[in-house]
Amino acid sequence: MTATSQAADPAAPPLRKPLYLDGAQLRRLALEGPALRVEDRRGRRRYYPLTRLSRVLLRGTLVCDTAALTALLAAGLPFGLLDTDGRALGWLVPTAPAPDSGLARLIEDAENLGLLARALEDWRRSRQRMLILRHVAPALGPLHPTDLRARSIRSRAAGRLWHRSGRDWRRLLRRFRPLLRALAFTPLREAGTGSLWLGGDSERPDLAGIFAVLLEWPLLGAALRDADGPRLAAWRDEIAFFERLRAPLEREIARLLPDLRRHLHDTLFHLGSQP
């Protein structure tokens, strides 16, 4: 869902969709009743009910009423601010976690025991290897198990995409990272993760950032499977490419979350079982 088009996305889950706002075309974001009102530079208005949104991302600048931002936070919807190159400037995220499903308690227990940073790094490395094997390695041909270093694989994939499309995919992946991060916000909050673990505290691990880095691999694999390489000439093209992949990326998050819970639970269990 964009502020200039409401075309149906057949792959999107029902009801809730992201809203992408391009400040180059728009003038104002305000609250009107239970909906966001978006005005373009010609004074035309579109309305987006809060109950139909999953998150909001703004590229560039426009006038934002405080009431609209307050309503987004009250509804549990993250609001991301991107510069004109698509890089993240910051996030407004509700401070209170959603009802706990056990993940927040596991995170806090591991943190209190001084185990969290190492446990998350071990989990990230193992999941990264799995995602490389599942999504990227098949498109690159046979790979030796010792040749699965992330930097090497990313470089090979970027080189192949450069020859197909003439675009630097190492740079493009950095531009997609805010979109991937925003995609992970809501399921992480619904799992009970508070804002301090979503980048709100520089002293704590950033789970949204970890998920964004992991999700780059299925996105890169999708680009490799495109025979000609996706043509991404503008931000609108990047959003369209990302939205085509949103459903499989959300399924990947749904697999990663319980896997993370199991990993943290096993870490705590093994510690408790030691004499």
C-alpha positions, 0 to 999 in steps of 0.5 A, spaced: 500 500 500 502 506 498 500 513 498 499 514 491 496 507 489 491 502 493 492 496 488 490 489 491 496 485 493 494 478 492 500 475 496 499 480 502 495 477 508 488 480 509 486 486 512 493 489 514 498 492 510 504 497 510 503 504 508 509 507 504 509 515 504 514 518 499 515 525 501 517 528 494 510 527 492 506 528 499 505 534 503 501 532 510 500 526 514 494 527 519 489 524 523 482 524 521 477 519 526 480 512 526 484 513 519 490 517 517 489 522 512 495 523 507 495 529 502 499 530 496 502 536 493 496 538 489 491 538 495 488 531 494 487 526 500 487 519 501 485 515 507 488 509 511 484 506 517 489 504 522 486 497 523 488 496 516 495 498 517 501 494 519 507 499 519 508 506 516 515 508 512 516 515 510 521 517 505 524 524 505 520 529 509 512 532 510 508 535 515 506 530 520 501 532 525 503 529 532 496 526 533 497 522 527 504 519 530 500 518 537 495 514 534 500 510 530 504 508 537 497 507 541 495 502 535 502 499 536 504 501 529 512 502 528 513 509 524 520 509 520 523 515 517 528 514 511 532 519 508 531 520 500 536 514 499 532 509 503 537 509 509 533 509 515 534 515 520 530 512 526 524 509 528 518 511 532 516 504 536 511 503 542 515 502 548 510 497 551 511 490 549 505 486 546 502 480 550 508 476 552 508 469 549 515 467 553 520 470 548 521 476 552 522 472 559 527 468 555 531 474 553 531 477 560 533 471 563 539 470 558 541 477 559 541 477 567 545 471 566 550 474 561 548 469 556 544 473 551 549 476 546 553 470 545 547 466 545 544 470 539 550 470 535 551 463 535 543 463 533 544 468 528 550 464 525 547 458 524 540 461 521 545 465 516 548 458 514 541 455 513 538 461 509 544 461 505 544 454 503 536 454 502 536 461 498 542 463 495 547 457 494 542 453 489 543 459 484 550 459 485 552 452 483 555 447 487 559 450 494 563 446 498 561 447 506 568 451 507 566 456 502 559 458 506 562 465 509 557 470 508 562 475 505 564 470 500 557 468 498 554 475 498 560 478 493 559 472 488 551 473 488 552 481 487 557 479 482 552 475 478 547 480 479 551 486 477 553 482 470 545 481 469 542 488 471 548 493 472 546 494 479 550 494 485 546 489 490 551 490 496 549 497 496 541 495 494 541 490 500 543 496 505 537 500 502 532 494 503 535 493 510 530 498 513 524 495 510 526 488 512 527 491 519 520 494 519 517 487 517 520 484 523 518 489 528 510 487 529 512 479 529 517 481 534 513 485 538 507 480 538 512 475 541 513 480 547 519 483 545 519 490 548 522 496 544 529 496 548 530 490 544 528 493 538 534 498 537 531 502 543 537 501 547 544 501 544 547 497 550 542 491 548 542 486 542 538 489 537 533 483 535 530 487 529 537 488 526 539 481 527 532 479 523 533 484 518 540 481 516 538 474 516 532 476 511 537 479 506 538 472 504 532 470 502 531 477 498 538 476 495 536 469 493 529 471 489 533 476 486 538 471 483 532 467 481 530 472 476 533 471 470 534 478 468 535 481 475 530 485 477 530 492 474 530 497 480 530 504 477 527 508 483 524 507 490 517 505 487 520 499 483 524 497 490 518 497 494 514 493 488 520 488 488 519 488 496 512 487 496 512 481 491 516 478 496 513 480 503 509 474 504 515 469 503 519 473 508 513 473 513 513 466 513 521 466 514 520 470 520 514 465 522 519 460 522 525 464 525 521 466 531 520 459 534 527 457 533 529 463 537 525 461 542 528 454 542 535 456 542 534 461 548 530 455 552 536 450 550 541 455 552 538 456 559 536 449 560 544 447 559 546 452 563 541 450 569 543 442 568 550 444 569 553 442 576 
